[in-house]
Amino acid sequence: MRVLVGGGTGFVGRALTRLLKDRGHEVTLVSRSPGKNRVTWDELSRLGLPPCEGVVNLSGENVLNPLRRWNESFRQEVVASRIETTKALAKAIAGAEHPPQAWVLVTGVGYYRPSHTTKYTEDSPGGDFDFFSRLVTRWEAVARIPGDVTRQAVVRSGVVLGRDGGAIAQMLWPFRLGVGGPIGSGRQPFPWIHVADLAGILAHALEREGVSGILNGVSPTAVTTTNKDFAQVMGSVLRRPALLPLPGFAISAIFGPERSIMLLEGQRVEPKRTLESGYSFAFPDLPSALRDILV
């Protein structure tokens, strides 16, 4: 299978590229800069879709970049990096002489309203209550292509855990120094997934004929995991204490009130359709996931 990947140089993109190549697929990246096995976004818009059987979009500016102030300029970057890249790929697919078999977009569980009690499946409502939920609604809408020639799937990802990026990279050193702990109250749900499983779900959606529609990209046990649970397991795996909470006001000061919701609140999300589609998780529980990443 020839697979075109937008955003393939990032944390999840690197994992997906390795997995696809290990499975014998050819991978071409859509990138801002030209290079071997790459096409640029400009070339995509001018020349159309290169020959391929699958397309994935992982593009998107890191919302939780602590070095960027949450102002109107950065908001526009966050939106454009998702909407415009998805539009470009969807347009290229729709106009292709030989359309791909599968088109897979990665969005987020921010679609669902934060709650300590409500459990969300892929059929649950959402997408209309704050900046991030409305962004996911727009993002998924611009990805839709008329007709049924190309299978279309959307993976709503949770917090991605892995060795060389994602949430772990930002949290690791406080724990190694013995000053780690939960964020805020620690009672907020923590909808997590190992990067190997997120890449696995994407490959599954590309390869499996019957897979389409919304898939939740979270671990099967994430629905009962809290931020405090995560901190305790991480401390246990590293053999370090996990007693010092990071106060909510500090998170709000760093990220601003709108972004801090992503860390101080959370959603209880189940991968119901993902499991029903036949995907088998490599890391279904937090201890095995963190041992793989940290040991």
Buried (B, 14 or more C-beta within 10 A) or exposed (E): BBBBBBBBBBBBBBBBBEBBEEEEBEBBBBBEEEEEEBBBBEBBEEEEBBEBBBBBBBBBBBBBBEEBEBEEEBBEBBBEBBBEBBBBBBBBBBEBEEBBBBBBBBBBBBBBBBBEEEBBBBEBEBBEBEBBBBBBBBBBEBBEBEEEEBBBBBBBBBBBBBBEBBBBEEBBEBBEEBBBBBBBBBEBBBBBBBBBBBBBBBBBBBBBEEBBEBBBBBBBBBBEBBBBBBBBBBBBBBEBBBEBBBEBEEBBEBBBEBBBBBBBBBBBBBBBBBBEBEBEBEBBBBEBBBEBBBE
